[in-house]
Amino acid sequence: MLVECLGACALAEQNRALGYTGMMAIHPSHVPVLNEVFAPGPDELARAARLIAVMEEAQARGVGAVTFDGEMVDEAMVTTARTLLARRI
């Protein structure tokens, strides 16, 4: 069973790296593994909250896109950040 859970973990990590936000469990024992892999971590949650705050401030000034952590961000990324915060486990 441990080997099977390790396989589920490896597959989940690969899927998360590809941008997936979850996957179906084949067996109930996989659920905790999948929750661990797909749950956003504290750093991700903090970054999402900061991104939202920066964009809200920019939008209040009439700016639609800004540089955040070296990347261009806009409303689409705010939507993604809000979705991430909403799916905290």
N, C-alpha and C positions, 0 to 999 in steps of 0.2 A: 504494500500500500504506500510506503514511503517513496518508493521509486516512481509510482504513479503520480503522487503529489508533486514530486520534484519536476516531473515532466509537465504537469499542468502549470507549475510556476514558471518554467522556462518558456512555455508557449505564451503564457499571459504577459510576461516581460517583453517578449518579442512583439506581441500585438500592441502593447502600450507604446513601445518605441515607434511603431508605425502610425500612432495617432488614435488608436481605438480607445474607448473609454470604458469598456467592459467586454465580457464574453459569457457565453452560456456554460454552466457547469454540467459535466457529465455525471458526476457523483456528488452527493452532499458533502463528502469530505473535502471537496475542492473549493467550496464556498469561502471558508476563511482565507485560503491561499489567494483566491481571486480578489477578495475584498482588500487584502493587504497590498497586492500589486497595483490595483486600480484606484485605491483611495488616494486623493491628493495629500501630499505631505505638508508639513508646516511651512516649509520654504515656498512651495507652490502657492499655498493659500495666502501667505504674506505678500508675495509678489503680485498676485491677482488683486488684492485689496489696494496695494500701492498704485498699480496701473489704473484702476478705476478712479482713485482719488486724483491722480495726475490728469487724466482725461476729463474728469468733471470740472476741474479748475480751468483747463484749456478751453473747454466748451463754453464756460461762463465768460471767457474773453473773446468768444467767437472763432476760436481756432479748432479745426476739425482733425488735425493730425499733429503729433509731436514725436520727439525722440525720447524713448524710455529705455533705460538700460542698453543703450547703443542700437536700438531698433526703432524703426518707424512704427507707430501704433495709431490706430484710428478706432472708430465706433465698432467695427466688426470685432476687433480684439477685446473691446470692453464687454461686448456680448458674450464672448467666449469666457472671459474672466468671471463674469456674473454667473454663468452656467457652472463653472468650476466651483465657485463658492457655494452655490445652491446644492451641489451634490456631495457635500461633506458627509462622511459616514460617522 
